[in-house]
């Protein structure tokens, strides 16, 4: 009997962290007889015991590359294969024409190609018999290496399976060229022209694609991410403002800006940060030098997503802050909104689609000053009890309307 099979080509889920939202999304993946996940950046033999996520409500099977694209013998073979592709030379010509030809971009391009083709050949080898004579939808979770692998897979299996369509999501680094080194994402034209549907997680992403590329608008679909409803946790306004943030400690996240701002506050504040990263030691040294008796802090380091959400549900936090230099639509903000937290965030990417200035939080310009950040935090602290409560409740309302995982993912899979 013919089956309808969904093939998801992603990065590391379910064997390694980085795609928590895909774990939630799969719970709502209806309309398929079988689902196959293929994480392209996890290598070696894996079993069910290696899965680090909770058991999904929706059963799926999982395959991954046995060997890395970087192994010497395999790298040579893959290089030979990609150099037979016409579109590779078209991409090199594009770099030359647009004055983007550099050692860094060529390395980026060929790394991209090796990852993609390693994933493609390994995926085809493992699923070829499974999908034979069945209906197939190929879904790339990122509009990056996995998308090129998906396009190649479609061409390879089109004579043995009925490929209904090939779709991709796009988020931030895989969407905005300016969010990447040298403002370059490899194989952009090739991927955009060969996808049947492109699902942006934000309206800002759709506008960016329309403005920057000559692309058929019928391909572009708004498909927001979402978070799970874990209840509301709104605390009465108190004399101390409880501030929380959650992100990697990387330059793009600008956690140091939070430290500088809270150092200059003239009211009681407690700040807790979840997450670590390359800047952890730098941030730790900065907070140790805070000379303000009204301010206290805790750097919690690496926390699992589940533990962070448990904290939001049980611990007194009033305001969630994200001052990142660029974003798609931050899942971390959605999670905080679901509990009814006031949001302070930079107006970048699609953040303004879920944070309405003066309604459920406050938006800062991308290149805000320290004085502006101090002013916004102070503005929240000066809200009266009713204004404070209203803003918390508005956060929850907007989350219910725009960020509820059940609503957003059910709709996505109805369309997919």
N, C-alpha and C positions, 0 to 999 in steps of 0.2 A: 504494500500500500504506500502511495506517495506521501512523503512528509514535507512539512514546511520547516526549514532549518534557518536559524539565525547564527551567523558567524560574527563574533565580536573580536576585532583585532585591537588590542590595547597595549599598555606598557608593562605593568608589573602585577596587577591584580590577577589572582587572589593570593599570590605567594609572597609578595612584599608590599610594604606600605606605599602610599602616594595616590591611590585612587579609591578613597573611602566612599566618595559619592557614587561610584559605579556599583559598589556593594549594595547601597540603598536602592539604586535604580533597578537592579535585577529583580528585586522583589515584585516589581510591577510589570515584568516582561511577559505580557500575555499575547496570544495569537500564534505561538510557535509550538511545534511538536518536540523540537529539540533545540537546545542552545549550546553553542561551543564558544568558549573563550580561548583566545590565543595571545598571551602576553609575550611581546616580542623581545623584551629586555631581561628575561629570566632564562638562564641557561642551565643545562644539565637535567638529569632524570629527576622527575618530581612525582610525588604521590599525594593522595588525599591528606596524609598526615602533615604535609608541608603547607597546607592552606592555613593562613593566619587569621582569616575573617570568620565571623559567625556563620553558621549554616544559613544559606539563603532560603527564603520561602519557595523560590523557583529553582528547581534542579537544573544543573548545567554540567557539562563535561569540560575538561580543560587540557590543552596541549601546549607545549612551548618548545622553542628551539633546543635541541640537545647540545649543540656546539655553538660557540660564539663566532660572530662574523670576523673577529680579530685574530683568530688562529691562522698561522702563517699559510698553511696549505689552502685553507678555505678562502682566505683573503685574496689569494692569487686567482683562484677560480672565479670568485665573485667579481673581481676587477675585470677579468676577461669578459664576463657576461655583460656587465654594465657598459663596457666600451663598445659593445655591438649595438647599443640602442641609439637610435637617431635623436631621441629627445634629450639625451645627455649632451650631445654636441650643440643642440639648440639652446640648452641652458648655459653652456659655456659662452656661446655667442651673445646671449642676453647679458651676461656679466661684462663682457667686453664692451658691448654697445652702451651699457648704462654706467660705465666707469666703476663697476663694482668688482672687477677682476683683481683679486689679491690672493696672497698665499693663504690667509686665514679663510677666505670664502671658498677657495678651492678645496681646502681640507674639510671644511664644513660640508660642502657638496658631496664629496666622495665618502665621508663618514655616513651621511644621510643615505646615500645610495647603497652602501654595504649593509647597513642595518636593515633597510627596506627589502633588499633582495635576499638576504639571509632569512628574514621572516617569511617572505613569500614562498621560497622553495621548501622550507621546513613545514610551513602550513599546508601547502599542497600535498606534500608527501604523507602527512598524517591524516588529512581529511578527505582525500580524493575518493576513496571507496565509500565513505560515509555519505557523501553528498550526491553520489551518482544517481541520476534519474529522479532527483528530488527538487523541490522549489527552494531557492536559497535567497536570503537577503544578507549582504555583506555590510557590516557596520564598523567603521573605524572610529574609535572613541576620540582620537586626536586628529587634527588636520595636519599631520606631520609625517614621520616615517611610516607609521601604520597605514596612513591613507594611500601612500604610493604602493605599499605591499598589497593593500586591498584591491587597487586598480589592476595590478599585475595578476592577482589571483582570479579576478573576474575574467580576464582574457584567457587564462589557462583553463578554466573549468566550464566556459560557456558552451562547449560542445557535449559535455557530459551531464550538466545540470541546468535547470532553468533558473538563471539568475534574474530574479524579479527587479532588483535595483541595488545600487551601491550608494551608501550614505556616509556622511561624516559629521561629527560634532566639531565645533571650534570654540576655543575658550579664551586664552590670552596669549601665551607665548607662541601658540600654533596659529594665531590669527593676526596679531599686530606686528608688522615688521619692525616698528620702532622699539618693540620690547625685546629685540634680539640684537646681538652684537653685529655691528656693521649694517644694521637695518636690512638684514637679508634672511629670508627663509627659502631654502632650496625647493625647486620644482613647483613653485607656486602656480604658474600658468598651467602646467600639465595636470596638476591635481584638480584645480578648479574646473577645467574644461572636461574632465573625465568623470566627475561626480554627478550622480543623478539628483541628489539632494544634499544641501549644505545647511546644517542645523546650528545656528549661532545661539549661544546661551544668553545673548543680550541684543537689544535693539541697536545699541551702539555698534556692535559687531556687524549687524546687517548693513547699517549706514556706511561703515568703513569699507566693507566689501563692494558695495554699490559704487561708492565714490572713487575707489582706487583701481578697480579692475573692470574691464568690459565683460560683464557676466550676466547671464540670463537670470532676471529677477525671479522667475518661476522656480528656480533651484533653491532660493533662499527662504529659510523657514526659521521663525523664532521658536526655540525649544529650551525653555529655562531649566536650570537645575533646581533642586529642591532639597529640603532637609526633613527629617522625620519629626513628627509631633511628639514631644516628650513632656508636654504640659507647660503651664505658665509659672513663672517664679518672679513675681514683682514684689519688692520690699518697700515699705513706707520710707519716705525721704527722712534722712537723719542728718545730724550735724556733720557727719563725716561722709564725703563722697567716695564711693567704692568703684574704682576704675579697673577694668580688666582688658587685656589684649591677648591675642593668640596668633602667633605666626612664627615662621622661621626667622632666625636672627641673621639676616642678609642685608647688604646695603640697600637693595630695592625696597625693603620693608621699613627702613628708617626708624627703627625702634629707638635709636639714640635721640631722635627728636622728641620722643615722649619724655625721656629722662630729663632733657634740658628744660622742657616746659614745666614739668612738675616741680623742678627745683625752685621755680620762681613763684609758686602759688602762695596765696595769703590766707588759705583756709585749710581745714583738715582733710587729708586725702590719703586713701590707701590704694596702692597700685599693685596688681598681680599680673605677671606675664607668664603665659604657657608657651613653651617652645625653646629650642636651642638652635645652634647653627654656627657658622664660621665666625660670627661676631660676638659670640657669647662672652668670651673673656673681656672683650672691649666694653661691652655693656655692663658687665659685672663691675669693672673698675670704675665706670662712670657713676653707677648708683652708690658705690661705696663713698664717693666724694660729695654726695648730696648733703648740703649743709642747711637743712630746713627742718626744724623740729616738728612742723605740722604735717610732714609727709613721711609715710612709711611705704615699704615695698617688699615684694617677694618675687624672686625669679625661680619659677617652678621647674625649669628645664623641660626635657622631653616628656610629654604626657601622651598617652593614647587618646584618640578621639573620644572613645567611650568614657574615659575618666574625666576629660574636659567637660563633656556634657553632663556628667554626674555632678561636677562642681557647680555648673551653672544652675542646676536644678535645686541644689541644697545650700549653696553658700551665698551670702549677701553680696551681689554685684549690682550696680546701678547703670553703669555706662560701659559700653564696649567701644574701643578705639582702634582704628586702623588708618595709618598715615602713609600707606604704600605709595610709591612713585607711579606704579601702573598696576592695573588689575583687569580681570574680565568682569565677572560679577562674583564677589567674594563669598564663598560658602561659609566662611567663618562669621561673616556679618549676618547671613541668613540664620545660622544657628543661634546667635545671640538674640536676634529679633524674635525667634520663635518663643523664647522665654520672657519676652517683654522688656528687653533692655534698650535704653536710649543709645543711639549710635552717633559717634563722631568719626568722620571719614573724609578722605580726600576725594574730590570730584574727578575721578579718573575712570576710564573704561565705562562699564555699565553700572557703576555704583549708584549713580543718581536715579536709576530705575527702581531701586528698592529703599533708598534713603532720601526722604523728602525734607528739604531744608526747612527747619522750624516746625515740622510735623512730627516725625519720629526721631529726629536727631538734627545734626548740623554738618554741613559740607564745607570743607576747606578747599581753597585753590590748590592745584597740584604743587605749586612752588610757594607754599605758605611760609610766613616768617614765624619765628619763635613767639613773638608778641601776639600774632594772630591765633596760634594754637593755645597760648595761655588764656587769651580772651574767650575762646570758645569753651574751654573747660570751665572757666569761671562763670560763663553764662549759664551752664547747666547747674552749677552749684547754687546760683542765685534764683533758680526757679522756685516759685512757691509750691506748696504741697499739691494743689490741684493741677497746676501746669506740669509738674513732674509726673504725676499719676497719669494725666492725659497723654503725655508723650510716650510713656511706657506702653499704655494700651494701644496707641496708634502703631507702635512697632509690631505688636502682636497682630493687629488687624491687617497691616500691609503684608506681613509674612503669610497669613492665611490666604490672602488674595493672590499673591505672586510667587511665593516660595515654598508652598506646601508640596512635599515630595509626592504624595499620593496623587494629587491633582495633576501636577506637571508630568509625572512619569507615565501615568495612565494615558494621558493625552498623547505623549510622545509615541508610545507603542501602538496606539490606535492609528496614528499616521504612518508609522514605520511598517 
